[in-house]
Amino acid sequence: MEPPSTESITILNDTGRSICSAPLAYAMSVAFAQHGKPAAKACLLLTSEERVRDLNRQYRGIDESTDVLTFPAGEFSDGQLGDVAIAVPYAERQATVRNVTLDQELGFLAIHGALHLIGLDDETEPERAEMVRQMNLAASASGFQPDEEWASLLHGDHS
């Protein structure tokens, strides 16, 4: 089996920071391929916490920041699954709490977003456990260190 193509993942970085995006695109492509969607397209936005908070308020009615948001495209038309937005400063704080690199945290958040786009959810404990299992499969296959204890942190902590 040949490696998945990253050409179908568009990454927009409006943070003003230099972030190596190729591993993120690859990780998302791996997650899509592992779930039978090797040609899936998506957009990943690396952005500020303020922008993610605005998106969260506008589209979910929740006036707070978070680490990652997903926006499924709905019908799988033209291969476009949807968009993922990651708040890089939030991810950086989360990486510090988890004692991992920012690159590692961004990789897990990109995979997490990709899995939401293909329909996985994490609202219940069994769903969350399956999400983390699938995240670790994609992480291992795309060169990120597995982390069986991964979880979104800091929710409700706006420091």
N, C-alpha and C positions, 0 to 999 in steps of 0.2 A: 504494500500500500504506500503510495507516495504521500509526502506531507501535504497538509491542506494549504491552499493558496491564501495569502494575506491580502491579495489585491482587492478583495471584496469588502475589506474593512477600512473605512475612512476615519482618520483620527484628526480631530481639530483640537489644538492646544492654544487656549487664549490666556494662559496663566502668565506668560512672559518668562517662564522658566524653561530651561532645557531639560526635557524629559525624553528618555529613549522610548519611542513608541513602538518599534518593531516587535519587541517581545509581547506587548499588550495585544497587538493585532494578531500575532501568532496564537496566543492563548485563546482569544475569542474564536479564531478559526478552528482550533483543535476542539473546543467545546461544541461548536456547531457540527463538525464532522463526526464527533463521537455520538451525536444524536440524530444522525441521518440527514444532515443538512450541510453537506460540504460546500455547496455553492451559495450559501446564505450570505446576504449583504447586511451590513450594519454600520452605524456611525457612532464613534466614541468621542465624547466631548470631555476634555480635561479642562476644568474651569475653577472659578473661585467659589468659595463657600456662599457668598452673597448671591451669585447667580443660581446655584443649586437651591438655595432657600427660596428665591423668587419662583423657580420652576415648581418646587414642591407646593408653594402657596397657590400658584396659578392652576396647576393641574390636579393636585390632590387635596387642596383646601387645608394643608398643614403648614402653619407658619413657623417652620424651623428648618435648620439645615440638617443634612444627613450625608452619609458617605457616598452613596450611589443611588441614582434613580434610573428607572427603565421606562421606555415608552414604546411598547409593542406597536407594530404597524397595523395589526389586525389581520386582514387577509394576507396570506403569503403570496403577494403579487410581485412579479419581477424579481423574486428572490430577496426582497427587502424585508428583514425581520423587524427593524425598528432602530431606536436610538438609546444610547446609554450615556449618562452624564455622571462624572465623578468629581467631587469637590476635593481638589488636591490638598489644600491646607487641612481639611478634616482628615483625609487619608494619612497625612503626615503625622498628625497627633495620634491617630489610631495606631499607626506603625510604632510610634514611640512607646505607647502603652503596651503593645504586644511584643515589643523588643525585636522587631524585624526591620528590614530596610524599607524605605519608601517604594522602591521598585517591586519588592515582594508584595507589599500591601496593594499597590496599584494592579499588579497581576491578578491577585485574588479578587479584587473588586471588578476588574474587567471580565473575569470568568463568571463571577456572580451575576453581573448584568447580562452576559450572554445567555446564561441558563434561564434567567427570568424571561428573556426574549423568546426562548423556545418553549416556554410554558411551565417550567418548574416554579414552585412557590415555596415559601418558608414561614407560613403563618402559624402552623402547628408544630409541635415538637417532632413528630415523625417526618413531616415535610422538611423541617430544618435539618434533621439528621441526614436525610437523603440528599438535600442540597449540598451540604458539606462533603458528603461522600463523592458526589459528582464533581464538585469543585476540586477535590483532591486528585481524582482521576485525570481531569484536564490539566491541573497544575503539574502533576508528575510527567504527563506526556508532552508538556510544553516547556519543561526546563525550570519550573518553579519548585521550591522546596515544599513538600506536602505539609499540611498543618491540620491535624484532626480536630484541634480545639478552636479553629477559626470561628469567629462570630463578629458581627457588627457590634462595635462598642460605642460608648460615649453618648448614646441617645439620651436626651434629657440633661446632658452635661454640656453647657454652652460656654465653657471656659476657654 
